[in-house]
């Protein structure tokens, strides 16, 4: 049976990018460490014909953060409010975006622009989605050069106004649903529960990935989702890669796959696992807030 979902507030997709458009690179989260990979990511965007400007103090460090909260917030605000800037490219993840959201407001949201990133950038993407604007859950500047050619093409196809091919994973059954796609990092998303940054989860298809989280921590987070009631109206779940999530050697443990099955398979909703998005592997872009179809029988996520 196929369930139709009508989202209460339509999500705006920013206007398609064109060659020559200005894009700003900022570091709203962790301190930049992967300088060579970062430069390669910038060059990929420039090679596609875009004018890419990097904030002057991109290498600033304040502990594990890419500068103090005020500076990182100012960088985001300056890029977002610049009428000539058509998109914001995030340098890397790490931690820190939630700190600048404490007193944040998306000014001039009637003129939306692209926001692209993943991992810790989940907090910004979900916050922007709450304002009714679609961002892109996809490679940051330090990971873009490691993407396979098809994944890079997929990124530019979407932001330049072309369609997306479905993604294929392992179906757990449950039938077919339509819903609003809400992708993100499981750890970051879990820490948004119960805050003003938590979106309305009614009728959504959640898409989760994670990295370097032991199985018991994945269990703890999914149990929090269950106990909070946050999963009660979710229509489907799409799981990407959970890399480097093995238990320490010689420690009794479930595998992360066993944890995911145990905590999710009784929800009686369509679920797909092993989709090609996440850390340390192909990170196929996922638009935030658009209507998607999840086929738990065939293992297809389509747009």
C-alpha positions in Angstrom: 0.0 0.0 0.0 1.3 3.5 -0.9 0.7 6.3 1.5 0.4 9.9 0.3 1.8 12.6 2.6 0.9 16.3 2.3 3.6 18.4 4.0 2.1 21.4 5.8 4.7 24.0 4.6 6.1 23.7 1.1 9.8 23.7 1.0 11.5 26.1 -1.4 14.3 24.8 -3.5 16.8 27.6 -4.3 17.1 28.8 -7.9 19.4 26.7 -10.0 23.1 27.7 -10.1 24.7 29.0 -13.3 28.3 29.2 -14.4 29.9 32.3 -13.0 27.7 32.5 -9.9 29.4 33.5 -6.7 29.7 30.9 -3.9 31.1 31.5 -0.4 33.2 28.9 1.5 32.8 29.1 5.3 33.8 26.9 8.3 30.9 27.0 10.7 32.0 23.9 12.7 35.3 22.3 13.4 38.8 23.7 12.8 40.2 23.0 9.3 42.9 20.4 9.3 42.7 18.7 5.9 44.2 21.6 3.9 45.2 19.7 0.7 41.8 18.0 0.5 40.1 21.4 1.1 42.0 23.0 -1.8 41.0 20.1 -4.1 37.4 20.6 -3.1 37.6 24.3 -3.9 39.2 23.6 -7.3 36.4 21.2 -8.2 33.8 23.9 -7.8 35.9 26.4 -9.7 36.5 23.9 -12.5 32.8 23.8 -13.0 32.7 27.5 -13.7 31.9 29.0 -10.4 33.4 32.0 -8.7 34.4 30.6 -5.3 35.5 32.9 -2.4 36.9 31.5 0.8 36.6 33.6 4.0 40.1 35.1 4.7 40.5 33.4 8.2 39.3 29.9 7.1 42.3 28.5 9.0 41.4 30.2 12.3 41.3 27.9 15.3 39.7 28.2 18.8 40.3 24.9 20.4 38.5 22.3 18.2 36.4 25.0 16.6 37.1 27.1 13.5 37.2 30.3 15.4 35.0 31.8 18.1 31.3 31.5 17.9 30.8 35.1 17.0 33.2 34.9 14.1 31.7 31.8 12.7 28.2 33.2 13.1 29.3 36.4 11.3 30.8 34.4 8.4 27.5 32.6 8.0 25.4 35.7 8.3 27.6 37.7 5.8 27.4 35.0 3.2 23.7 34.4 3.7 22.8 38.1 3.5 25.1 38.9 0.5 22.7 39.4 -2.4 25.4 38.4 -4.9 26.1 35.1 -3.2 24.1 32.2 -4.6 25.4 29.4 -2.4 27.3 28.5 0.8 29.8 25.7 0.8 30.8 24.3 4.2 34.5 23.5 4.7 34.2 20.5 7.0 32.1 19.1 9.8 33.4 18.2 13.2 31.5 20.1 15.9 30.3 23.7 16.4 27.3 24.5 14.2 24.8 24.1 17.0 26.7 26.6 19.1 26.0 29.4 16.6 22.3 28.4 16.3 21.6 29.4 19.9 21.0 33.0 18.8 20.6 32.5 15.1 17.9 33.8 12.7 17.9 33.2 9.0 17.5 36.8 7.8 16.2 37.6 4.3 14.9 34.0 3.9 12.6 35.2 1.2 15.7 35.1 -1.1 17.0 31.5 -0.5 20.4 30.2 -1.5 22.1 26.9 -1.5 23.6 25.5 1.7 25.7 22.4 1.2 27.3 20.1 3.7 26.8 17.1 6.0 27.9 15.6 9.3 27.9 18.5 11.8 26.2 20.7 9.1 23.1 18.7 9.8 22.1 21.2 12.4 22.3 24.1 9.9 20.4 22.1 7.3 17.6 21.2 9.7 17.4 24.7 11.0 17.1 26.1 7.4 14.5 23.5 6.6 12.4 24.8 9.5 12.4 28.1 7.7 11.0 26.3 4.6 14.2 26.2 2.5 15.9 23.1 1.1 19.6 22.6 1.6 21.8 19.8 0.3 23.1 17.0 2.5 26.3 16.3 0.6 30.1 16.5 0.5 31.9 19.3 2.3 35.0 20.9 0.8 37.4 18.5 2.5 35.6 15.4 1.3 34.5 16.3 -2.2 37.7 15.3 -4.0 37.3 11.8 -2.6 33.9 11.3 -4.1 33.5 9.0 -7.2 32.7 10.7 -10.5 29.1 9.7 -10.4 28.6 11.3 -7.0 30.2 14.6 -8.0 28.0 14.6 -11.1 25.0 14.0 -8.9 25.8 17.1 -6.8 26.1 19.4 -9.8 23.0 17.9 -11.5 20.9 18.8 -8.5 22.2 22.4 -7.9 22.1 23.1 -11.6 18.5 22.1 -11.9 18.6 18.6 -13.2 16.9 15.5 -11.9 18.3 12.9 -9.5 18.5 9.2 -10.1 17.1 6.9 -7.4 19.5 5.3 -4.8 19.5 1.6 -4.3 20.1 -0.1 -1.0 18.9 -3.2 1.0 15.1 -3.2 1.5 13.8 -4.4 4.8 10.2 -4.6 3.5 7.3 -2.5 4.7 5.9 -1.4 1.4 6.1 2.1 -0.2 5.6 5.5 1.2 5.9 9.1 0.1 7.2 11.6 2.6 9.4 14.7 3.1 13.0 13.6 3.1 15.0 14.7 6.2 18.6 13.5 5.9 21.3 14.0 8.6 23.9 12.6 10.9 22.3 10.5 13.6 24.4 11.9 16.4 23.8 15.6 15.5 20.1 15.0 14.8 19.7 13.2 18.2 21.1 16.3 20.0 18.5 18.5 18.3 15.6 16.5 19.8 13.6 18.6 22.2 15.3 21.9 21.1 13.9 24.7 19.0 15.9 23.3 16.1 13.9 20.0 16.0 11.8 20.0 12.9 8.2 18.7 12.7 8.8 15.0 12.1 5.2 14.2 11.1 5.2 12.3 7.8 9.0 12.5 7.1 11.4 10.0 5.8 14.5 10.1 8.0 17.8 9.4 6.4 20.6 8.7 8.8 24.4 8.0 8.7 27.2 8.1 11.2 30.9 7.5 11.8 33.1 6.5 14.8 30.2 5.7 17.1 30.4 2.3 18.9 27.3 0.1 18.6 26.2 0.8 22.2 26.2 4.5 21.4 24.1 3.9 18.3 21.8 1.9 20.5 21.6 4.7 23.0 20.7 7.3 20.4 18.0 5.2 18.7 16.6 4.3 22.1 16.3 8.1 22.8 14.4 8.5 19.5 12.1 5.7 20.5 11.5 6.9 24.1 11.0 10.5 23.1 8.2 9.5 20.7 10.0 11.2 17.8 9.6 8.1 15.6 5.9 7.8 16.2 4.8 9.6 13.0 7.8 9.0 10.8 6.8 7.3 7.6 10.1 5.6 6.7 13.8 5.4 7.4 16.7 5.4 4.9 20.0 4.3 6.4 23.4 5.2 4.8 26.8 4.0 5.9 27.8 3.6 9.6 31.6 3.6 9.2 34.2 2.9 11.8 31.3 1.9 14.2 32.8 -1.4 15.3 33.1 -2.2 19.0 36.5 -2.2 20.6 38.4 -5.4 20.3 37.8 -8.0 23.0 34.7 -6.1 24.3 31.3 -8.0 24.2 29.1 -6.3 21.7 26.5 -6.4 19.0 27.5 -5.3 15.6 26.1 -1.9 14.4 24.0 -3.8 11.9 22.5 -5.9 14.7 21.7 -2.7 16.7 20.0 -1.1 13.7 17.8 -4.1 13.1 17.0 -4.5 16.8 16.0 -0.8 17.4 14.2 -0.2 14.1 12.7 -3.3 12.5 9.7 -3.4 14.9 8.5 0.1 13.8 6.4 -1.4 11.0 7.5 1.2 8.5 9.5 0.8 5.3 13.2 0.9 5.9 16.2 0.7 3.6 19.8 0.2 4.7 23.2 0.3 3.0 22.4 3.4 0.9 25.5 5.1 -0.6 25.7 8.2 1.6 27.7 9.0 4.7 31.3 9.2 5.8 34.4 7.4 4.3 32.7 6.3 1.1 30.4 7.5 -1.6 28.3 10.3 -0.2 25.5 10.7 -2.7 23.7 14.0 -2.1 20.3 14.1 -0.6 18.1 17.2 -0.9 16.5 18.3 2.4 12.8 18.8 2.6 11.7 17.5 -0.8 9.1 14.8 -1.4 10.7 11.4 -1.8 9.5 7.9 -2.3 10.9 5.1 -0.2 10.2 1.5 -1.4 11.1 -0.8 1.4 10.5 -3.9 -0.7 12.7 -3.0 -3.7 15.2 -1.0 -1.6 14.8 2.2 -3.6 14.9 5.8 -2.5 13.6 8.0 -5.4 12.9 11.7 -5.8 
